[in-house]
Amino acid sequence: MTKTILITGASRGIGAATALLAAEAGYAVGVNYRNQQAAAEQIVDTIRQRGGQAIAIRADISSEQEVKSMFETLDQAFGTLTALVNNAGILGALSPFSDISAERIQHTFQVNVLGSMLCAQEAVRRMSTRHGGAGGAIVNVSSGAAKSGSPFEYVDYAASKGAIDTFTMGLAKEVAQEGIRVNAVRPGFIDTDIHAPGRLDRVVASVPMGRAGQPEEVAQAILWLLSDQSSYTSGSFIDILGGR
């Protein structure tokens, strides 16, 4: 039986690396994107050229209706869902917290927290043995910011990832006897385009390993948490912080 995975925000960065690695592991891949259609289709083309199966699915994960439609599209394309990676997230400009608008805070939480919750709901409804499913795994992409708080930079983003940590722990306990494992990764300074210009060069000096991480290094941890090798792991976190 084909394993099916949905990865949100999979057109670039950690999501794209995870999509490529999941395809290598035998998953049929749903590559979610919101705006980066060309990049998402390039990931799909690469997977297909390597002999895998993939489709690109546009959806704003902060919209309940678009999330439902995304999962239905994946159902029709590949059948039963096996895994979900809640990777999509947004980050505002560098700013002290007192200068961050209420609108930005609300939007950050709508995408980073509500979006992940909506996707997890749809995944549980398909995978849970209580709902007639065969089980599965969910990995939430949190952040090292959930532990550091990102003062003077992204306190709103850090708080949203703190919420993801709490959500991961609660959902893991709730569905543990329904055949679903729920875990999270906390990436640190990873070499993607989410960072403000010059920020990565500035902060990498604080990393004991002396370098930024690569998206593929996060993807490897995600795939391990999805695999049978982590069959007794749920409600857990892997910090990918270069020693910080």
N, C-alpha and C positions, 0 to 999 in steps of 0.2 A: 504494500500500500504506500502510495506517495505521501511523504510528509509535507505539510503545507505551513508556511510561515508568513506572517504579515509583519513588516518592519515600517514603522512610521518615520517620516523624515529621512527617507532612504536615498535621496538623490545625491547626497554628498557626505563628506566627513565620516563619522563613525557609522552612520546608517548605511552608507554606500559600501563601506568595508565589510560590514556585517552581512549585507545582501550577497556580496560576492562569495564570502566564506560559507554562508549557509547553502548557497547553490552547490558549492564544491562538496558539501556534506550530504547532498542528496535532497535538499528541500526544494519544492516548488515555491517561488518567492513572489509575494506581493510587495511591490516597491511603491510605497506611498510618497506623495509629494503634494505641496500646495501650490507653489509658483514655478519651480524649476523643472518644467516639463522636459526640455531637451536633455538636461542632465539625467533625469530619471529614465528616459528612454534609452540613453546611452548605457546605463547600468543594465537595463533589460537586454539590450542588444549584445552586450559583452557576455552575459550569462547564457544567452541562446547560442552564441558563437562557440561557447565552450561545451555545448551539449545539454545545458540545463533548461529549466522551465521558469518563466517569469512574466509578469505583467506589471505595467505602471498604472497606478490608480490615484487620480487626483481627489483629494478631500481635505477640507479644513477640519482638523480634529476637534476644534472647539465647538463645532456644530453637531448636535446629536443626530440630525437627519443625514448629514453627510457621512458621519461615522457609520450609521446603519447601512447606508447605500454602499459604502466601501466594503464592508464585510459581506454583503450580499453579492457584490461583484466577484469577490474572491471565492465565495461558495460556488458560484456558477462556473468559475474558471477551473478550480482545482479540487473542490470538494472539502472534506472535513478539515477544519483547522487543527493544527498540531501545536503551533507556537506563536507567541506574540512578543515583539520587542517594542516597547514604548520608548522610542528614541527622540521623536520630534520635540523640539523646544525652542524658545525664543529668548533673546538676551537684548536688553536695551543698551544705550550708550553709557560709558563710564560716568558715574555721578555719585556724589554724596546722597544719602537717603533723603535728607530734608529737601532736596531739589527734585525728587522724583514725583511725577504727577500721579494722581489717583487713577487716571485713565491708563497710564503705563502699568501700574501695579495690577489693575483689574485684568488687562489684556495678558500680562505675563501669567497670571494664575489661571485664566481661562484656557490658555494653550497648554502650559506645562503641567497643570494639575487636573483641571476638569477634562482636558483632552485625553490624558492618560487614563483617567477613571472611566470615561465613556468607552474607550477602546477595550479596557479590561472587562467591563461589563459584557460587551458583546462576545469577547473571547470566552469568558466563563460560561455564558449561556450555550456556547457550542461545545466546549470541552468537558464541562462538569459531568460526572457520572450521575449526579442528581437530576440533570437535565437530559440524560440519555446519551451523553458523550463518552468518549473513550479516554479522557484525561488529556494532559498536555502541560505546557510550561509557559510562564510569563517572565520576562526579564524587563525591569524598569531601568532606564538610564537616568541615574541621579547625578550627583556631582560632588567633588571634594568641597565645593562651596557650601554644601549642606552642613559641613562640620566647621568650616572656617568662618562662615557668615559673610565673606567678601566685603568687609568694611571699606567705605569710600569708593566702591566700584559698583557692585551689583547686589545690594542687600535684598532687593525684591526677588531677584533670580535665586539667590541662596535660600531665601525663605520658601520659595516654591519647591525647591529640591528637598528641603527639610520635610515638607508636606509629603513628597513622594516617598521618602524614607518611612514615614509613619504609615502611609498607605500600604507600602510593601509589607510591613510587618503584620498589619491587621488583616489584609486580604490573604496572606500566606496561611495564617491560622484558621481563617474562615473556610478555606477551600482545601485544606490539607487532606481531609478524608473524602474528597470528591475527585481525587486523581490529578489534581493540579498543584504544581510547585510554583511558587512566586519568589523571585530573588531580584537583586539589583546590583548594578555596578556603579562605582563612584569614580569616574575619570577625573584626573587632575588637569594639568596643562598639556593638552593634546594639540598637535599641530594641525588645526583645521582653520577654516576661514571665519569661525564664530568670534574670534578675538578682534578687538580693536587694533588698528595699525600700530605696530611697534610694541604692543603689550607683551606678547610672548617672549620677545627678546629681553624685556625688562624683568619679567617675573621668573624666568628660567634659572636665574642665579640662586633662587631660594630652594631649588630642587636638589636634594642630596645626590641624585644620579647625574646631575649636571646637564640635563637635556630635557626637551619636551618629549612627550610620548607620541606614538604614531597611532592613527585610527585602527590599524590592523591589530595592534596590541590590545586594544579594548575589545575588538571583535572576537579575538580568541577567547577572552574571558566570558563573553556573552554566549558563545557557542558551547563552551564547557558547561555553563549553567543550564543550557537547554538540553544537553545530552544526557544519556543514561549514566554516564560516568559520575554525574552529580545527583544520582537517584535518591539520596538521603539528605539532600540539601534544600531547605526551603526557609524563607524568612531571613535569608543571609545576605551579606554584602561583600563584594570584592572591591577593595580600594586599589585603584590603579593610579598612584600618585607619585611614582618615582622615588618613594621613600619619605615623602613629606608627612 
